Amino acid sequence: MNKTETLSPEQAARLHKDAIVIDGLSFYYDGPTPRLNPELITATNVTVAETYNDFGAAVEEILTVRAALARDPGARLVERAADIEQAKQDGVVGIIFGLQASLPIGTDLSRIGKLYDLGVRIIQLTYNDRTWTGDGCLEPVDGGLSRFGREFIEELARVGVALDLSHVGRRTSLEAIAASPKPPMFSHANPAALTDNPRNLTDEQIKAIGERGGLIGCCTWAPLCYKNRAGVQPTVDDFLDHVDYVVDLIGIDHVGIATDSACTANTAWVAQHSLEFNTAFPEIASGYYAHFSDRTGITQPVGVEGGIADLSPITQGLARRGYREEDIRKVIGGNFLRHLREVWGS
């Protein structure tokens, strides 16, 4: 793409505060927190249940998040795209309820509508492993989208829930992209050409999502953007190289940002969660963390160490690279807003 504009740091700072900024994936929202500053973030897709939850356990966790949200004057539930715009106007952070697994649905498609009634607006097809819908990215043999998976995707579209293909196997994701009545997305993933990781995407996957009018939320989580340099913490520029790659491959209208970071300031919980994840899925993170003495704390690139707490360095970086103002607005939130409006229908 042509990059013809150079904004000053002051102009980029003003742009970030004025723009709609959306984080494509975060987790553990537990109430009021300084990590969610409406001057720096407009809305975020929050994982509201554990990936291993069955339906009952997922509902309990969702109700817990709803209770936390009810006592937070600085945040608000997002149920339609217009709620994100209203949150920006009102100076609060919009919380989008998402699930990173289809396990809570089991084989009962009626549960999708029930979860929708509880506020869930994004559901991921698989989480690393095999489910009723298809195969995750860590399965040694990817058998593709199941018959039930096709019905599942059709029901998501009918109800108005966005389909997320992050953590999904490569064959399964390609078949899901082709089968989806509405544009799908990878809410948090990067090009494997720059960082080889089973969680990242081949050019074929990236092109397929672009051809369907979908979206990729390029992810700042360090194991996905460190370019496989042993013992080297990535920088914000390493992350932006991934953004550039996707923009060059499928265009500016199909790229967003995601941190895969925690909303909570409860650092003990975050450390425990990171340890559990790295133990359960070593194929994804061990290659990065093995070279650091602290295997839980170095989760984000230099420059955006706080993850969701401050994404303005990304805006500054895009400005330094000559992205035009309108294109910066698209990448940091406008594309996610457009995508969700198209899928949700409002």
C-alpha positions in Angstrom: 0.0 0.0 0.0 1.0 3.6 -0.5 2.2 5.3 2.7 2.4 9.0 2.0 1.5 10.7 5.3 3.8 11.4 8.2 2.0 12.5 11.4 3.9 14.1 14.2 4.0 12.3 17.6 1.6 15.0 18.9 -0.8 14.4 16.0 -0.7 10.7 16.5 -1.4 11.1 20.2 -4.5 13.2 19.4 -5.6 10.7 16.8 -5.4 7.8 19.2 -7.5 9.7 21.8 -10.1 10.7 19.2 -10.3 7.3 17.4 -12.4 4.2 18.1 -9.8 1.7 19.4 -10.7 -1.9 19.6 -8.7 -4.8 21.1 -9.6 -8.0 19.2 -8.9 -10.3 22.2 -8.4 -9.8 25.9 -9.3 -11.9 29.0 -10.2 -11.8 32.6 -12.4 -8.8 33.2 -13.3 -8.7 36.9 -14.6 -5.2 37.4 -13.2 -1.7 37.7 -9.5 -1.5 36.7 -7.1 1.2 35.6 -6.0 -1.1 32.8 -9.2 -0.1 30.9 -8.8 3.6 30.2 -11.5 5.0 27.8 -9.0 7.6 26.5 -6.8 4.7 25.3 -9.2 1.9 24.5 -12.9 2.1 23.3 -13.9 -1.6 23.4 -12.5 -5.1 23.7 -13.5 -8.7 23.0 -13.2 -10.3 26.4 -13.1 -14.0 26.9 -15.9 -14.6 29.5 -15.5 -18.3 30.2 -12.7 -20.8 30.4 -12.0 -22.8 27.2 -12.7 -26.1 28.9 -16.1 -25.1 30.4 -19.3 -27.0 29.6 -22.5 -25.1 29.2 -23.4 -24.8 32.9 -20.0 -23.7 34.0 -19.8 -21.2 31.1 -23.1 -19.7 32.1 -21.9 -19.3 35.7 -18.8 -17.5 34.6 -20.7 -15.2 32.2 -23.1 -14.3 35.1 -20.0 -13.5 37.2 -18.7 -11.2 34.5 -22.1 -9.5 34.2 -22.2 -8.9 37.9 -18.7 -7.3 37.8 -19.8 -5.2 34.9 -22.8 -4.0 36.8 -20.6 -2.5 39.5 -18.2 -0.8 37.0 -19.2 2.8 36.1 -16.4 2.9 33.6 -17.4 -0.1 31.4 -20.5 -1.2 29.6 -21.8 -4.3 27.8 -21.7 -4.2 24.0 -24.6 -6.0 22.3 -24.6 -4.2 19.0 -22.1 -2.2 17.0 -23.8 1.1 17.9 -23.0 0.4 21.6 -19.3 0.7 20.7 -19.8 4.2 19.2 -21.9 5.2 22.2 -19.3 4.0 24.6 -16.8 6.3 22.9 -19.2 9.2 23.2 -19.9 8.5 26.8 -16.3 8.0 27.9 -16.6 4.4 29.0 -15.1 1.1 27.7 -17.3 -1.3 25.8 -17.0 -5.0 26.9 -17.8 -7.5 24.1 -18.5 -11.0 25.5 -16.6 -13.7 23.6 -15.9 -17.4 24.0 -12.7 -19.0 22.8 -14.2 -22.4 22.4 -17.3 -24.1 21.2 -17.3 -26.7 24.0 -20.1 -24.9 26.0 -22.5 -25.6 23.1 -21.7 -29.3 23.0 -24.0 -30.7 20.3 -27.0 -28.5 21.3 -27.2 -25.7 18.8 -30.0 -24.0 20.8 -27.4 -23.0 23.3 -26.0 -20.5 20.8 -29.2 -18.5 21.1 -29.2 -18.8 24.9 -25.6 -17.6 25.1 -26.6 -14.7 22.8 -29.3 -13.8 25.3 -26.6 -13.6 28.0 -24.6 -11.2 25.8 -22.2 -13.4 23.9 -21.4 -12.0 20.5 -18.2 -13.8 19.4 -17.6 -17.6 19.5 -14.4 -19.3 18.4 -14.7 -22.6 16.6 -12.0 -24.6 18.5 -9.3 -24.0 21.0 -6.2 -25.9 19.9 -7.7 -29.3 20.2 -10.4 -31.4 18.4 -14.1 -30.6 19.2 -17.4 -31.6 17.7 -17.0 -28.8 15.2 -13.6 -29.5 13.8 -9.9 -29.6 14.6 -7.7 -27.2 16.5 -4.3 -25.9 15.4 -2.4 -28.4 17.6 -4.0 -31.6 16.3 -1.4 -33.7 14.5 -4.0 -34.6 11.8 -6.4 -31.9 10.8 -9.5 -33.6 9.6 -11.3 -30.4 8.6 -14.7 -29.0 9.4 -17.2 -31.6 10.7 -20.7 -31.9 9.4 -21.9 -30.6 12.8 -19.4 -27.7 12.4 -21.1 -26.6 9.3 -24.4 -26.5 11.1 -22.8 -24.7 14.0 -21.5 -22.0 11.7 -24.8 -21.5 10.0 -26.5 -21.1 13.4 -23.9 -18.5 14.4 -24.8 -16.5 11.3 -28.5 -16.9 11.8 -28.4 -15.8 15.5 -25.9 -12.9 14.8 -22.8 -14.2 16.5 -19.4 -13.5 15.0 -17.3 -16.5 14.0 -13.7 -16.5 15.3 -11.2 -18.9 13.8 -8.2 -18.2 16.0 -6.6 -21.4 17.4 -8.3 -23.4 14.6 -6.5 -26.0 12.5 -5.4 -24.8 9.1 -7.6 -27.1 7.0 -10.6 -26.7 9.4 -10.2 -22.9 9.2 -10.1 -22.8 5.4 -13.2 -25.0 5.2 -14.9 -22.8 7.8 -14.1 -19.7 5.9 -15.7 -21.2 2.7 -18.7 -22.4 4.6 -19.6 -19.3 6.6 -22.6 -17.3 5.4 -21.0 -14.2 6.9 -17.4 -13.0 6.9 -15.4 -14.7 9.6 -12.3 -13.5 11.4 -9.1 -14.5 13.1 -9.4 -12.2 16.2 -5.8 -12.7 17.3 -3.2 -14.2 15.0 -0.2 -13.3 12.9 1.4 -14.4 9.6 3.5 -17.5 10.1 5.8 -16.2 7.4 7.3 -13.9 10.0 6.9 -15.9 13.2 6.6 -19.7 12.7 4.1 -20.9 15.3 1.2 -23.4 15.1 -1.1 -20.5 16.2 -0.1 -18.3 13.3 -1.5 -18.2 9.8 -0.3 -19.4 6.4 -0.6 -17.0 3.4 -3.3 -19.3 2.1 -5.4 -18.6 5.3 -4.7 -14.9 5.2 -5.7 -14.6 1.6 -8.9 -16.7 2.1 -10.1 -14.4 4.9 -9.4 -11.4 2.8 -11.3 -12.8 -0.2 -14.3 -13.4 2.1 -14.2 -9.8 3.4 -13.1 -11.0 6.8 -10.6 -9.6 9.3 -7.4 -10.5 11.0 -6.5 -9.0 14.4 -2.7 -9.0 14.4 -1.6 -10.0 17.8 1.0 -8.4 20.1 1.3 -11.5 22.3 5.1 -12.0 22.3 5.2 -15.7 21.3 3.3 -14.9 18.1 5.4 -11.9 17.0 9.0 -12.5 18.2 10.2 -13.8 14.8 11.6 -16.9 16.3 14.7 -15.2 17.7 15.7 -17.2 20.7 15.9 -15.1 23.9 14.8 -11.9 22.2 11.8 -10.0 23.4 10.0 -8.5 20.4 9.4 -4.8 20.0 6.5 -2.8 18.8 8.2 -2.6 15.4 8.4 -6.4 15.2 4.7 -6.4 15.8 4.1 -3.7 13.1 6.1 -5.8 10.6 3.3 -8.4 11.0 0.7 -5.7 10.4 2.5 -4.5 7.3 2.7 -8.1 6.0 -1.0 -8.6 6.3 -1.8 -5.2 4.9 0.4 -5.8 1.9 -1.1 -9.3 1.3 -4.9 -8.5 1.6 -5.3 -4.8 2.0 -5.8 -2.2 4.7 -9.5 -3.0 5.2 -8.9 -6.4 6.6 -6.5 -5.8 9.5 -7.1 -5.0 13.1 -5.1 -5.3 16.4 -5.3 -7.6 19.4 -3.3 -8.0 22.5 -4.3 -11.3 24.0 -3.7 -9.6 27.4 -5.5 -9.4 30.7 -8.0 -6.7 31.6 -7.4 -7.4 35.3 -4.7 -5.8 37.5 -4.6 -9.1 39.4 -1.0 -10.0 38.5 -1.0 -13.2 40.6 -3.9 -14.6 38.6 -2.3 -13.6 35.3 1.0 -15.3 36.2 -0.9 -18.5 37.2 -2.9 -18.4 34.0 0.2 -18.0 31.9 1.9 -20.9 33.7 -1.1 -23.2 33.2 -1.4 -22.3 29.5 2.3 -22.8 28.8 2.2 -26.2 30.6 -0.9 -27.3 28.7 0.2 -26.1 25.3 4.0 -26.1 25.1 4.0 -26.2 21.3 2.7 -22.6 21.2 4.8 -20.8 23.8 7.7 -22.9 25.0 10.0 -21.9 22.1 9.7 -18.3 23.2 9.6 -18.6 27.0 12.4 -21.2 27.3 15.1 -18.6 27.0 13.8 -16.3 29.8 14.1 -16.8 33.5 10.7 -15.3 34.0 8.4 -17.5 31.9 5.2 -15.6 32.7 6.0 -11.9 32.8 7.5 -11.1 29.4 4.3 -11.5 27.4 4.2 -8.3 25.3 6.6 -6.4 23.1 8.9 -3.7 24.2 6.9 -0.5 23.7 3.5 -2.0 24.5 4.5 -4.0 27.7 1.1 -3.2 29.2 -0.9 -4.8 26.5 -4.5 -3.5 26.6 -3.5 -0.8 29.1 -2.0 1.4 26.4 -2.2 0.8 22.6 -1.1 4.3 21.7 2.5 3.2 20.8 0.9 1.1 18.0 -0.7 4.3 16.6 2.6 6.1 17.0 4.4 3.3 15.2 1.9 3.3 12.3 2.3 7.1 12.0 6.1 6.7 11.9 5.7 4.2 9.0 3.8 6.7 7.0 0.3 5.3 7.3 -2.4 7.8 6.5 -4.7 9.0 9.3 -7.7 7.3 7.8 -5.8 4.0 7.5 -4.5 4.2 11.0 -8.1 4.6 12.2 -9.1 1.5 10.3 -6.3 -0.6 11.8 -6.7 0.4 15.4 -10.4 -0.1 15.5 -12.4 1.0 12.5 -12.1 -2.3 10.7 -13.2 -4.3 13.7 -16.2 -2.0 14.1 -17.2 -2.4 10.5 -16.8 -6.1 10.6 -18.9 -6.5 13.7 -21.6 -4.3 12.3 -21.7 -6.4 9.2 -21.9 -9.7 11.1 -24.2 -8.6 13.9 -26.5 -6.7 11.6 -26.5 -3.5 13.7 
